[in-house]
Amino acid sequence: MHRSLPHADEVSPLVVDGSAEGGTSRLRTDGFMVVDGALDAAHVERLRAAFGVQSEATEHVPLKDEALAKHPAIIDAARIVFEGASWNVRDMHGRNPLPGFGQQGLHADWKPRMPGEPFFVMTAIWMLDDFTLENGATRVVPGSHVITTPIPKALAQPLARHPREVVVTGRAGSVLIFNGHLWHSGRKNESRGPRRCVQMIAQRA
């Protein structure tokens, strides 16, 4: 008997508290890690100042901060994802899904690899607000970074749920770093406040 995939509002999601998670070993095995308190409060406030122009939908703002690109957590993670190869930051911008917005379908940040090919991208999401279940914290599918086939179309629909997905929460100032081949997406902001972050993509040179 055919069974349709569960929708995002049909099953209680499994939540991973980023404040209690971390470590490069998790980056290797599950494809993601969280560094709690990577930025101090003053740095977070400076980055928040770039937001506030837009009042609905998802706010995108140009933003550059060399300190983020050179952060020790990024350097350590890149050494693992790129296996010592050289890399550079391809993109950095601010993103803020406002209340009622932000739901995405599962996706990766690079096309599927051929078997045996190295990893090409790494993504970092610097949390400028607390990332919570209510405001649409990022969901990931642990271990999916090693899959070399495309995401099934049914799972790429915004409301589809993967049976193994988890939602990664964390405090403002934390950074979620993941292998860019990991299946992931933003979720709908069901709160009354913002979910500001800096998104950064590093690419193998």
C-alpha positions in Angstrom: 0.0 0.0 0.0 1.3 3.4 -0.9 1.8 5.8 2.0 2.4 9.5 1.4 5.2 11.2 3.2 4.2 13.1 6.4 3.8 16.9 6.2 5.7 19.3 8.3 2.7 19.9 10.6 1.7 16.3 11.1 4.5 14.9 13.2 6.2 16.4 16.3 9.8 17.1 15.1 12.9 15.8 16.9 14.8 18.7 18.4 18.6 18.9 18.8 19.6 21.5 21.4 22.6 23.2 19.9 23.7 24.5 23.2 24.4 21.0 24.3 25.8 19.7 21.0 29.0 20.2 19.1 32.3 18.7 18.2 34.0 18.0 14.9 33.2 14.3 15.3 29.6 15.0 14.7 30.5 17.1 11.6 32.2 14.0 10.2 29.4 11.5 11.0 26.2 13.5 11.0 27.3 16.3 8.7 26.7 19.1 11.1 27.9 20.7 14.4 26.9 23.6 16.6 29.4 25.9 18.4 27.6 27.6 21.3 28.7 31.1 22.1 30.9 31.5 19.0 30.1 35.3 19.0 30.0 37.6 22.0 26.9 39.8 22.6 28.6 43.0 21.2 29.4 41.3 17.9 25.9 39.9 17.6 24.5 43.4 18.2 26.7 44.9 15.5 25.5 42.3 13.0 21.8 42.8 13.9 22.2 46.5 13.0 22.1 45.5 9.3 18.5 44.3 9.5 15.2 46.0 9.9 14.5 47.5 6.5 11.9 44.9 5.4 8.6 44.4 7.3 7.3 41.1 5.7 8.4 38.0 3.8 12.1 37.1 4.1 14.6 39.9 4.5 17.9 39.5 2.7 20.6 42.0 3.4 24.2 42.4 2.0 26.6 41.8 4.8 30.3 41.2 5.1 32.4 40.4 8.2 35.9 39.1 7.8 36.0 38.0 11.4 33.3 35.4 10.6 35.3 34.0 7.7 38.4 33.7 9.9 36.7 32.4 13.0 38.6 29.4 14.5 35.4 27.3 14.4 35.2 27.8 10.6 38.8 27.1 10.1 38.6 23.8 12.1 35.4 22.7 10.4 36.8 23.5 6.9 39.8 21.4 7.6 37.5 18.4 8.1 35.0 19.0 5.3 37.7 19.9 2.7 40.2 17.4 4.0 43.0 20.0 4.2 42.4 21.4 0.7 42.4 25.2 0.2 39.0 27.0 0.3 37.5 30.4 0.2 34.2 32.1 1.2 31.9 32.2 -1.8 29.0 34.1 -0.2 27.9 35.9 2.9 24.7 37.6 3.5 22.1 38.3 6.2 18.8 36.4 6.2 15.7 37.0 8.3 12.5 35.0 7.7 9.8 37.2 9.3 6.7 35.8 11.0 4.7 33.6 8.7 7.6 33.0 6.3 10.7 30.9 5.9 9.5 27.4 5.1 11.7 25.7 2.5 11.9 22.3 0.9 14.8 20.1 1.8 17.8 20.8 -0.3 21.6 20.7 -0.4 23.9 23.7 -1.3 25.7 21.8 -4.1 24.7 19.4 -6.8 24.9 15.7 -6.0 28.5 14.4 -6.0 29.7 11.5 -8.1 30.7 8.5 -6.0 34.3 9.1 -4.7 34.3 12.8 -5.3 35.3 15.1 -2.4 33.0 17.5 -0.6 32.8 20.9 -2.4 30.9 23.2 0.0 30.4 24.0 3.7 27.7 26.2 5.1 27.6 28.2 8.3 24.5 29.8 9.9 25.5 32.4 12.5 22.5 32.8 14.8 21.7 36.4 15.7 18.5 35.5 17.5 17.8 32.4 19.5 16.9 29.6 17.0 13.8 27.9 18.4 11.2 25.3 17.3 8.6 28.1 17.2 10.6 30.6 15.1 11.6 28.0 12.5 15.1 26.8 13.4 16.9 24.9 10.7 16.1 21.3 10.1 18.7 18.8 8.9 18.8 15.1 7.9 21.8 13.6 9.8 24.2 11.7 7.6 22.6 12.7 4.3 25.8 14.5 3.3 27.3 11.2 2.1 24.3 10.4 -0.2 25.3 10.8 -3.9 21.8 10.6 -5.4 19.5 13.7 -5.8 16.9 14.4 -3.1 13.6 12.8 -4.1 11.1 15.3 -5.5 8.6 14.3 -2.9 11.0 15.2 -0.1 11.9 18.5 -1.7 8.4 19.9 -1.3 8.3 22.5 1.5 5.8 20.7 3.7 7.3 17.2 3.3 9.1 15.7 6.3 12.0 13.3 6.2 11.5 10.5 8.8 15.0 11.1 10.2 15.1 14.9 10.1 16.0 16.9 13.3 15.5 20.6 14.1 18.6 22.3 15.4 18.0 25.0 18.0 20.6 27.3 19.6 21.2 30.5 21.4 22.0 33.8 19.8 25.8 34.0 19.2 26.0 30.3 18.3 26.9 29.0 14.8 25.5 26.0 13.0 28.2 24.6 10.6 27.3 21.8 8.2 28.6 20.0 5.2 27.0 21.8 2.3 25.9 18.5 0.8 23.7 17.8 3.9 20.0 17.9 3.2 18.6 20.8 5.2 16.1 23.7 5.1 14.7 26.6 6.9 11.3 26.3 8.6 8.3 28.6 8.9 8.6 31.3 11.5 5.6 30.8 13.7 6.7 33.3 16.3 6.0 37.1 16.5 9.7 38.0 16.3 12.6 37.8 13.8 15.0 34.9 13.1 18.1 36.9 12.0 21.2 35.1 10.9 24.3 35.4 8.7 24.6 32.7 6.1 28.0 31.9 4.8 29.1 29.4 2.2 32.7 28.3 1.9 33.8 26.4 -1.3 36.7 24.2 -2.1 39.2 26.2 -4.2 
